Amino acid sequence: MCRILVSDADEGELERLRALLAASRRFEVEVASDAPQAHRALAAGGFDLLLLDLDLPGQACMELLSQARQEHPDLEVVAFTSAATVEQAVETMRLGAADYLCKPVYGGRLIASLDRALERGRRRSGAGGGHARGGPHGVLFKEAFKDFVTQDRHLMQTLSEVQRIAQSANTVLIRGESGTGKELVAQAIHRLSSRSSHPFVSVSAAAFAAGLFDSQFFGHERGAFTGADSTARGLFEEAHGGTLFLDEIGDVEPQVQAKLLRALQSGEYHRVGSTRARAADVRVVAATNKDLEREIAAGRFRSDLYYRLDVSVVELPPLRQRPGDVELLAHYFLDRHGGSSHLTSIAADALLALDTYRFPGNVRELENAIASAVVLETSDTLGLHALPAPLRAAAPRAGGASPPGVRRTLADMESEHILAVVDYTSGNRSAAARILGISRMGLLSKLKRLGGEHDPAAAAGVAHPRPLPAGHR
């Protein structure tokens, strides 16, 4: 039986986790409600796993994680938190945690994570130790996701899954709307994989006509056709040993789909004009913003190619489903595009407009909006007037009618947004304060003025966060 130490600052949650793990009859469970207590339990020795709550009071949890890994090298750690950030995830992995989860954690997901951690421990023991996600791999994780700016726990969970997918040999299909960062994920998969020292070749698959596909993807020999004055390598050969990223795979012509499928199935290809078979030693990562199941039903996409690509799937959420990230990204892009200018902040009316707008173009559209506004703004604060027209049109006006059908004051908007974020975090005031960009005390003060000292979502025991209302996404 596996001995596990479970830490959690919430006594009720601690008991829930204890009961859950004990019920599996695979774990001998001990609990700790703060970091010093956890450290004392670990000092006694004998644990195989530590389930570490990064929200514990007392001793810094990162310090506890570091000490646990140093003093007990065979101990595997699974960390979890109610307020995930990229920086915390990077640091947690760097210090050697086997996994990083977002609260609330439930049976299947938790048991699967603990099983992976135990399997990792067995592999390390069999190989005589060595680095896993700590040490140099943590640096790779940080580098691979350096362009992601988020505090959304669901996206953080997705990035954690991307890290595990990267270390497999699977073909990957990345799905998401335009502008959600599909190519960034493909690059991260490449950087974190065993192919990282070889080329990463990115191409829009929709750009190739059926008649040119063979030559451009597989290359050609000199004299193979009129105008072939020299031998040319194709994309498969350029990416040899590395990763071939096929963007917009849902827009590929049917004839091209068939040829691509044959290469993926056989693992071989021929240059045009050559009879020599060449190994297609590439990992294919594809991406699409289309509903491929609908495309298959309409006869526009081959189901056999879909199943060949659909081995590991990454689903990227649109920006409107990442509460709190719009303001975070807006300030990030302000620093990037206005760092050398006079701009130092974003006005409240501009932030409200950004928060209300639904961003059909997602992160890319937000970056373009900020870059454009930086050029137009003449004061030291980026105001509503500098934003593109669609965002200005979405801005709520006191007593006005924008957005359509809505008549709210700025104070009403703030109150509704605060309550929506508190509801989204299931009453977790610390997490809500981080999303809102204010202190916990500041949030409590605002809730008191709103008559929300006793949060209804928390009192009702809401287990899962609900999506923010459309006006707050």
N, C-alpha and C positions, 0 to 999 in steps of 0.2 A: 504493500500500500504506500502511496506517495504522501509525504508529509508536506503540508503547505501552511504558510503563515499568511493570514489575510489581514490587511490593514485597511481601516476606513474611519474617517472622522465622525461619520454618522452612525450612532449606535443601532438604529433601526436597520440601516443598510448592511451593517456588519452582521447582524443576526440573519438577515435574508441571505447573504452570501454564504454564511456558515451552514445554514440549513440546505441551501442549494447544493453545495459541494459535498456535504455529508450524505445527502440523499443519493448521490451517485455511487456511494460505497466504494469509491476508488481513492478517496482522499482522507487522510487524518488531519483534521483542521484545528489550528490554533488562531486566535485573533489578537489584534492590537489596535487600540483606538487613537494612539498618537505615535510620533516618530521615536521618542525615547523608549517607549514600551516595546516597539518593534525592534529597536536596536538591542535591547536587553534579551528579548526572546531569541534573536539571531545569534547572540553571543553564546547562548547555551548550546547551539549547534543542532545538527540532525535534520535540517530542512532541505527538501529538494526544490521547492518553489516558494517565491515570495510574490504575492499579489499586492502591489504597492499603490496606495492612494496618494496621488501627488498633491492633494488638497489637505493633507494632514497638518494640524497645528504643531507648534514646537519646532524641533530641529528641522533644518532645511531638508526637504525630501530628496533633492538632488545629491546632497551630501550623504544622506542615508543610502541612496542607491549606489553611489561611488564606493562607500565603505563596505557595503554588503558584497559587491563584486570583487573588491580587493581582498577582503578577509575570508570570503567563502567562494573561491573561484568556481566550484562545482554548482553553486546555487544559480538557478535560472529565475529571472525577474520578469513579470508582466506588469506594466504600469498602466494606470487608468486615471482619468481626470474629467472634471465637469467643464473645464474651460481650456480646450485644446488650442495650442498655437504652433506655428511652424517651428519657432525657435525652441520651444519646449520639446517638441518631437525630435528635433535634431539632437539636442543635448541628451535626451533620454536614450536614444539609440547610440550616441557616441559613448555613453557611459556603460553600455553593454546590455540594456534591456532587450529581451527577446521579442517583445511586442508592446504596442502603445495603443490603448483603447480609449474610447470616449464614453462617458457615462450617459445614460444608464447602460450597464452591461447585463445581458440576460443569458439564460442557460446555454443554448446552443453555441452562440458566439464565444462565450467565455470558455466553455469546455474545449472547443476547438483550438482556441488560442493557447490554453494551458497544455494541451496535447502537443502542439507544435513546439512549445518551449521545452517540454520533456524530451521530445525527439531530437531537438537541437543539442540538448545536454548529452544524450546518448551518442550522437555523432561526434561531438567534441571529445568525449571520453575515449571513444574508439580510435580517434585520430591523434590522441596524445595531446589534446588541448589546442590552443590557437585562437585566432580572432574570429568572432562571428559578426554581430552588428556593432560591436564596440570598436575602439581603436580606429584604424584607418578606414574601416567601412563607414563609420559614422561621419567621417570627413567626406566620403563619397556621397552619402545621403544628403549632406548639407549642400554640396556642390550641385548635385543632380536637381535639387528642388529650389535652387537659389532664386529663380524667377517667379516662384509662387508666393503670393502675398494673400494670406487668408487667416481668419480666426474661426472659420466655420467648421464645426466638429465633423460633419458628414464628409466634407471635402478632405479634411485631415485623415479620416478613416480610409478614404479612397486612396490617398497618397501612400498610406501605410500598406495597403493591398498592392499598389503598383510596385513597391519595393520588393515584395515577395514574388510577384509575377516576373519581374525583371530577372530574377535569379533562376528562372526556369528556362526551358528551350522552346516554350510554346509560341505559336503564332498568336498575335494579339489584335483584337479589334477594339478601337477606341470610338465611342459614340458620344455625341454631344452637339449642341447647336454651334453655329459659326461664332468664333470669337471666345470660346470657352477654354482654349489652351490645349487642344488636342496634339499639336506638334510639340509643345513643351513636354507633354507626358511621354510622347514617343522618344524625344531626346533623353529624358530621364531614364526610361527603360534601357536605352542603349548605354548610358553612362554607368548604370548599376549592374550591367550584365557582364558575362565573361567575354563578350565581344567588344568591350569598350575601347580596346587598343586598335581596333580595325575601323574602317570607314562607316560613317552614318550618311546615307544617301537619301535625300528627301525629294519627292517628285509628286506633282499633281497628276494622278492617274487619269483624270478626265481629259488631260491635254493631248492624249495620243490617239490619233486616228487608227483604225484597224490596219490600214495599209502600211503604216510606219511603225507599228508596234514591234514587230520582230527585230528590225534593225536597231531601234532605239533601246529596247530592253535587253536583247541578246547580242547585239553587235553584228558586224559583217566583215567578210574577207574582202581584200582588194579585188576589184573586178566582178564582184558578186552581182552588180547591177550597174546601169548607166549612171555615171557620176561617182561611183565608189572608187576613188583614186587611191585610197589607202585603207589598210585594215583599221577598224574602229571597235573599241570595246563598248559593250552595252552597259545598262544600269546594273544588271545582275553581276557582271564582272567587276564593275567599279565598286560594288558593295561587298565583294568577296570577303568572307570571314567576318563581316560586320552586319549592319542592319539596313534594310531597305524599307523606307517609310512611304507607303502609298496613300496619299491624301485623296479625299473625294472619291473613294472607291465605289460609292453608290452611283456615280455618274459615268462609269466606264461602259463603252459600247459592248453589246452582246458578243461580237466576234472576239474582242479583246479579252473578255471574261473567259472565254473558252481556252484561249492560248495561255493565259495566266494560270488557269486551273491545271492545265497539263504540266506546266513547269513545276508547280507546287506539288502535284501528286507524284511526279517521277523523280523530282530532285535533280533533273538534268535539263540542259537546253543546248541548242546548236546555234552557232553564229550563222547568219545568212551566208550561203555560199560554201559552207563547210559541212562535212559528214562526221566530224569529230564531236562526240558527246562531252560536254563539260558539266562538272558538278555545280549545282546552284547552292553553294555554301553560304546562304544568307538567312537571316531571321527576318521574316516579313511582319511588319506592323502596319496595319491599315486603319484608316479613319473615315468616318462619314457623319454627315449631319442629317442623313435621310433615315426614314423608317424602312429598313431593309426587308422586314417581313411583309410590309405593304408592297414594296417594289417586287418581291417574289410573287405575291398574289396577283399582281398586275402583269406579270410576265416580263418585267424589265430587268430582273436580276436572277442569276442562276442560283438555285438552292444548294447545289453541290459546292459551288464556290463559297457561298455563305457559310456552310458548315466546315469548310476547310479553313476559313479565316476565324470563325467564331469559337476558338479554343479557350482563350482567356479574354474576358471582356472587361473593359473599363468604361464606366458611365460617368461622364462629367456633368455636374449640375449647372444650369444657367445661373447667371449672376443674380437674378431676381429671387432665387431660392437659397441665397447665401446671406442671411441677415447679418448686418454689421459690416460686411465686406465692402460695400459701396463707399462708405466714408473712409475706411482704412485704405482702400485702393486710390481714392481721390487724393488723399494727402501724399501717398506714395508717388503718384504720377505728378503731383505738384512739385515735389522735390526733384523728380527726374527731369521735368521739362522747364521748371522755373527756378531751379537751384541757383543759377547765377544772376537771377533778376531780383527785383524789389519785392516780389510776392512772399508773404510770410504766413498767410492763413486763408481760410475759405469762409465766406460770410454765411450766416445762419440761413438766409433765404436761398442761397445757392445749394447748401447742404440739403435743405428740405426738397428742393427741386430734384436733386440727384437721388434722394431717397424715394421720392414718389414715382419717378420715371422707371419704366420697366426694362429698358436697355435690351431691345431685340438683338442688337449686335454684341451684347455681353461685354466682357472686359476690354475687348479691342475698341468698341464704341466709346466706353468710358475713357480710355486713354486718349483717344482722338479728341474727345470733347474737352478734356483738361488741357491738352496740348494747344488746341485752338484758342481756348479762353485765355491762356497765359499770354498769348500774343496780343490780345485785344485789351486786357486789363491794364489800366494806367495807375491804379492806386496800389497800396501794399496788401490789399485783401481782395481775393478773387470773388467778385460779386455775381449775382444772378444775371445781370445785363450782358456779361461777357460769354455766357454759355450759349451753345447752339440753339437755334429756334425751337426744335422739338422739346428740349429740356425746359426752356423758358415757358412753353405752353403747358407743360405738366405741373408747373409750380403752383402750389395752393396759394390763394389770395384771401386775405381777411375779408369776409363778407362777399367774396366774389364767387364765380362759378367754375373755377378750374381746379382740379380736373372736372370734366363734364359731369353734371348731376350732383356735385359735392359742394356744400357751402360750409366751410369751417374756418375758424380763425387760426392764427399760428399757434396760439396757446392750446386750442383744441387738438391741433395736429401733434403737438409735443406730447400732450397727455395720452392720446390714443397710441402714439408710437411707443411710449414708455410701457404702457400696459400690455401692448402686443408683444414687446420683447420679453417682459417678465413672464407672460404666458408661454412664449416660445421656449424659455429655459425651464419651464415647469416650476417656477417659483424660486429658482436658484438666483439669489440677488447678486452674488459675486459675479456669476457668469453674465447676468443682464447688465451689470455696471460696466463690465469690460466691453461688451458689444456697443453700449451707448457711449463709451468713452468718457465716463464720469466716475467719481469715487463711489465706493459702496455707501458711505455716509450720505453723499449727495443724492444717491438714488433713494435711500430710505427717507430722506427729507422730502423729496418730491412725492413719494408714495404716500407719506403721511398727509401732505396737503391734498392729495387726491382721494384721501379716505381709504387707501389701500394698504394700511399697516399689516393686515393679515391677508396675505395673498390668497385669493380664492383657488388658484390652480394648485398651490402647494397644499392647502387645506383639504382639497378634494382628492389628494393623492394621485395627481396626474402622472402617469408613468412615462409616456412618450411626449417629446415636444411636438406641438402642432405647427403646421406651416403658418408663417405670418400672413395676415390678410393682405390682399393684393395691393392696397395702398401703402403697405409698409415693407414690401419686398425690395 
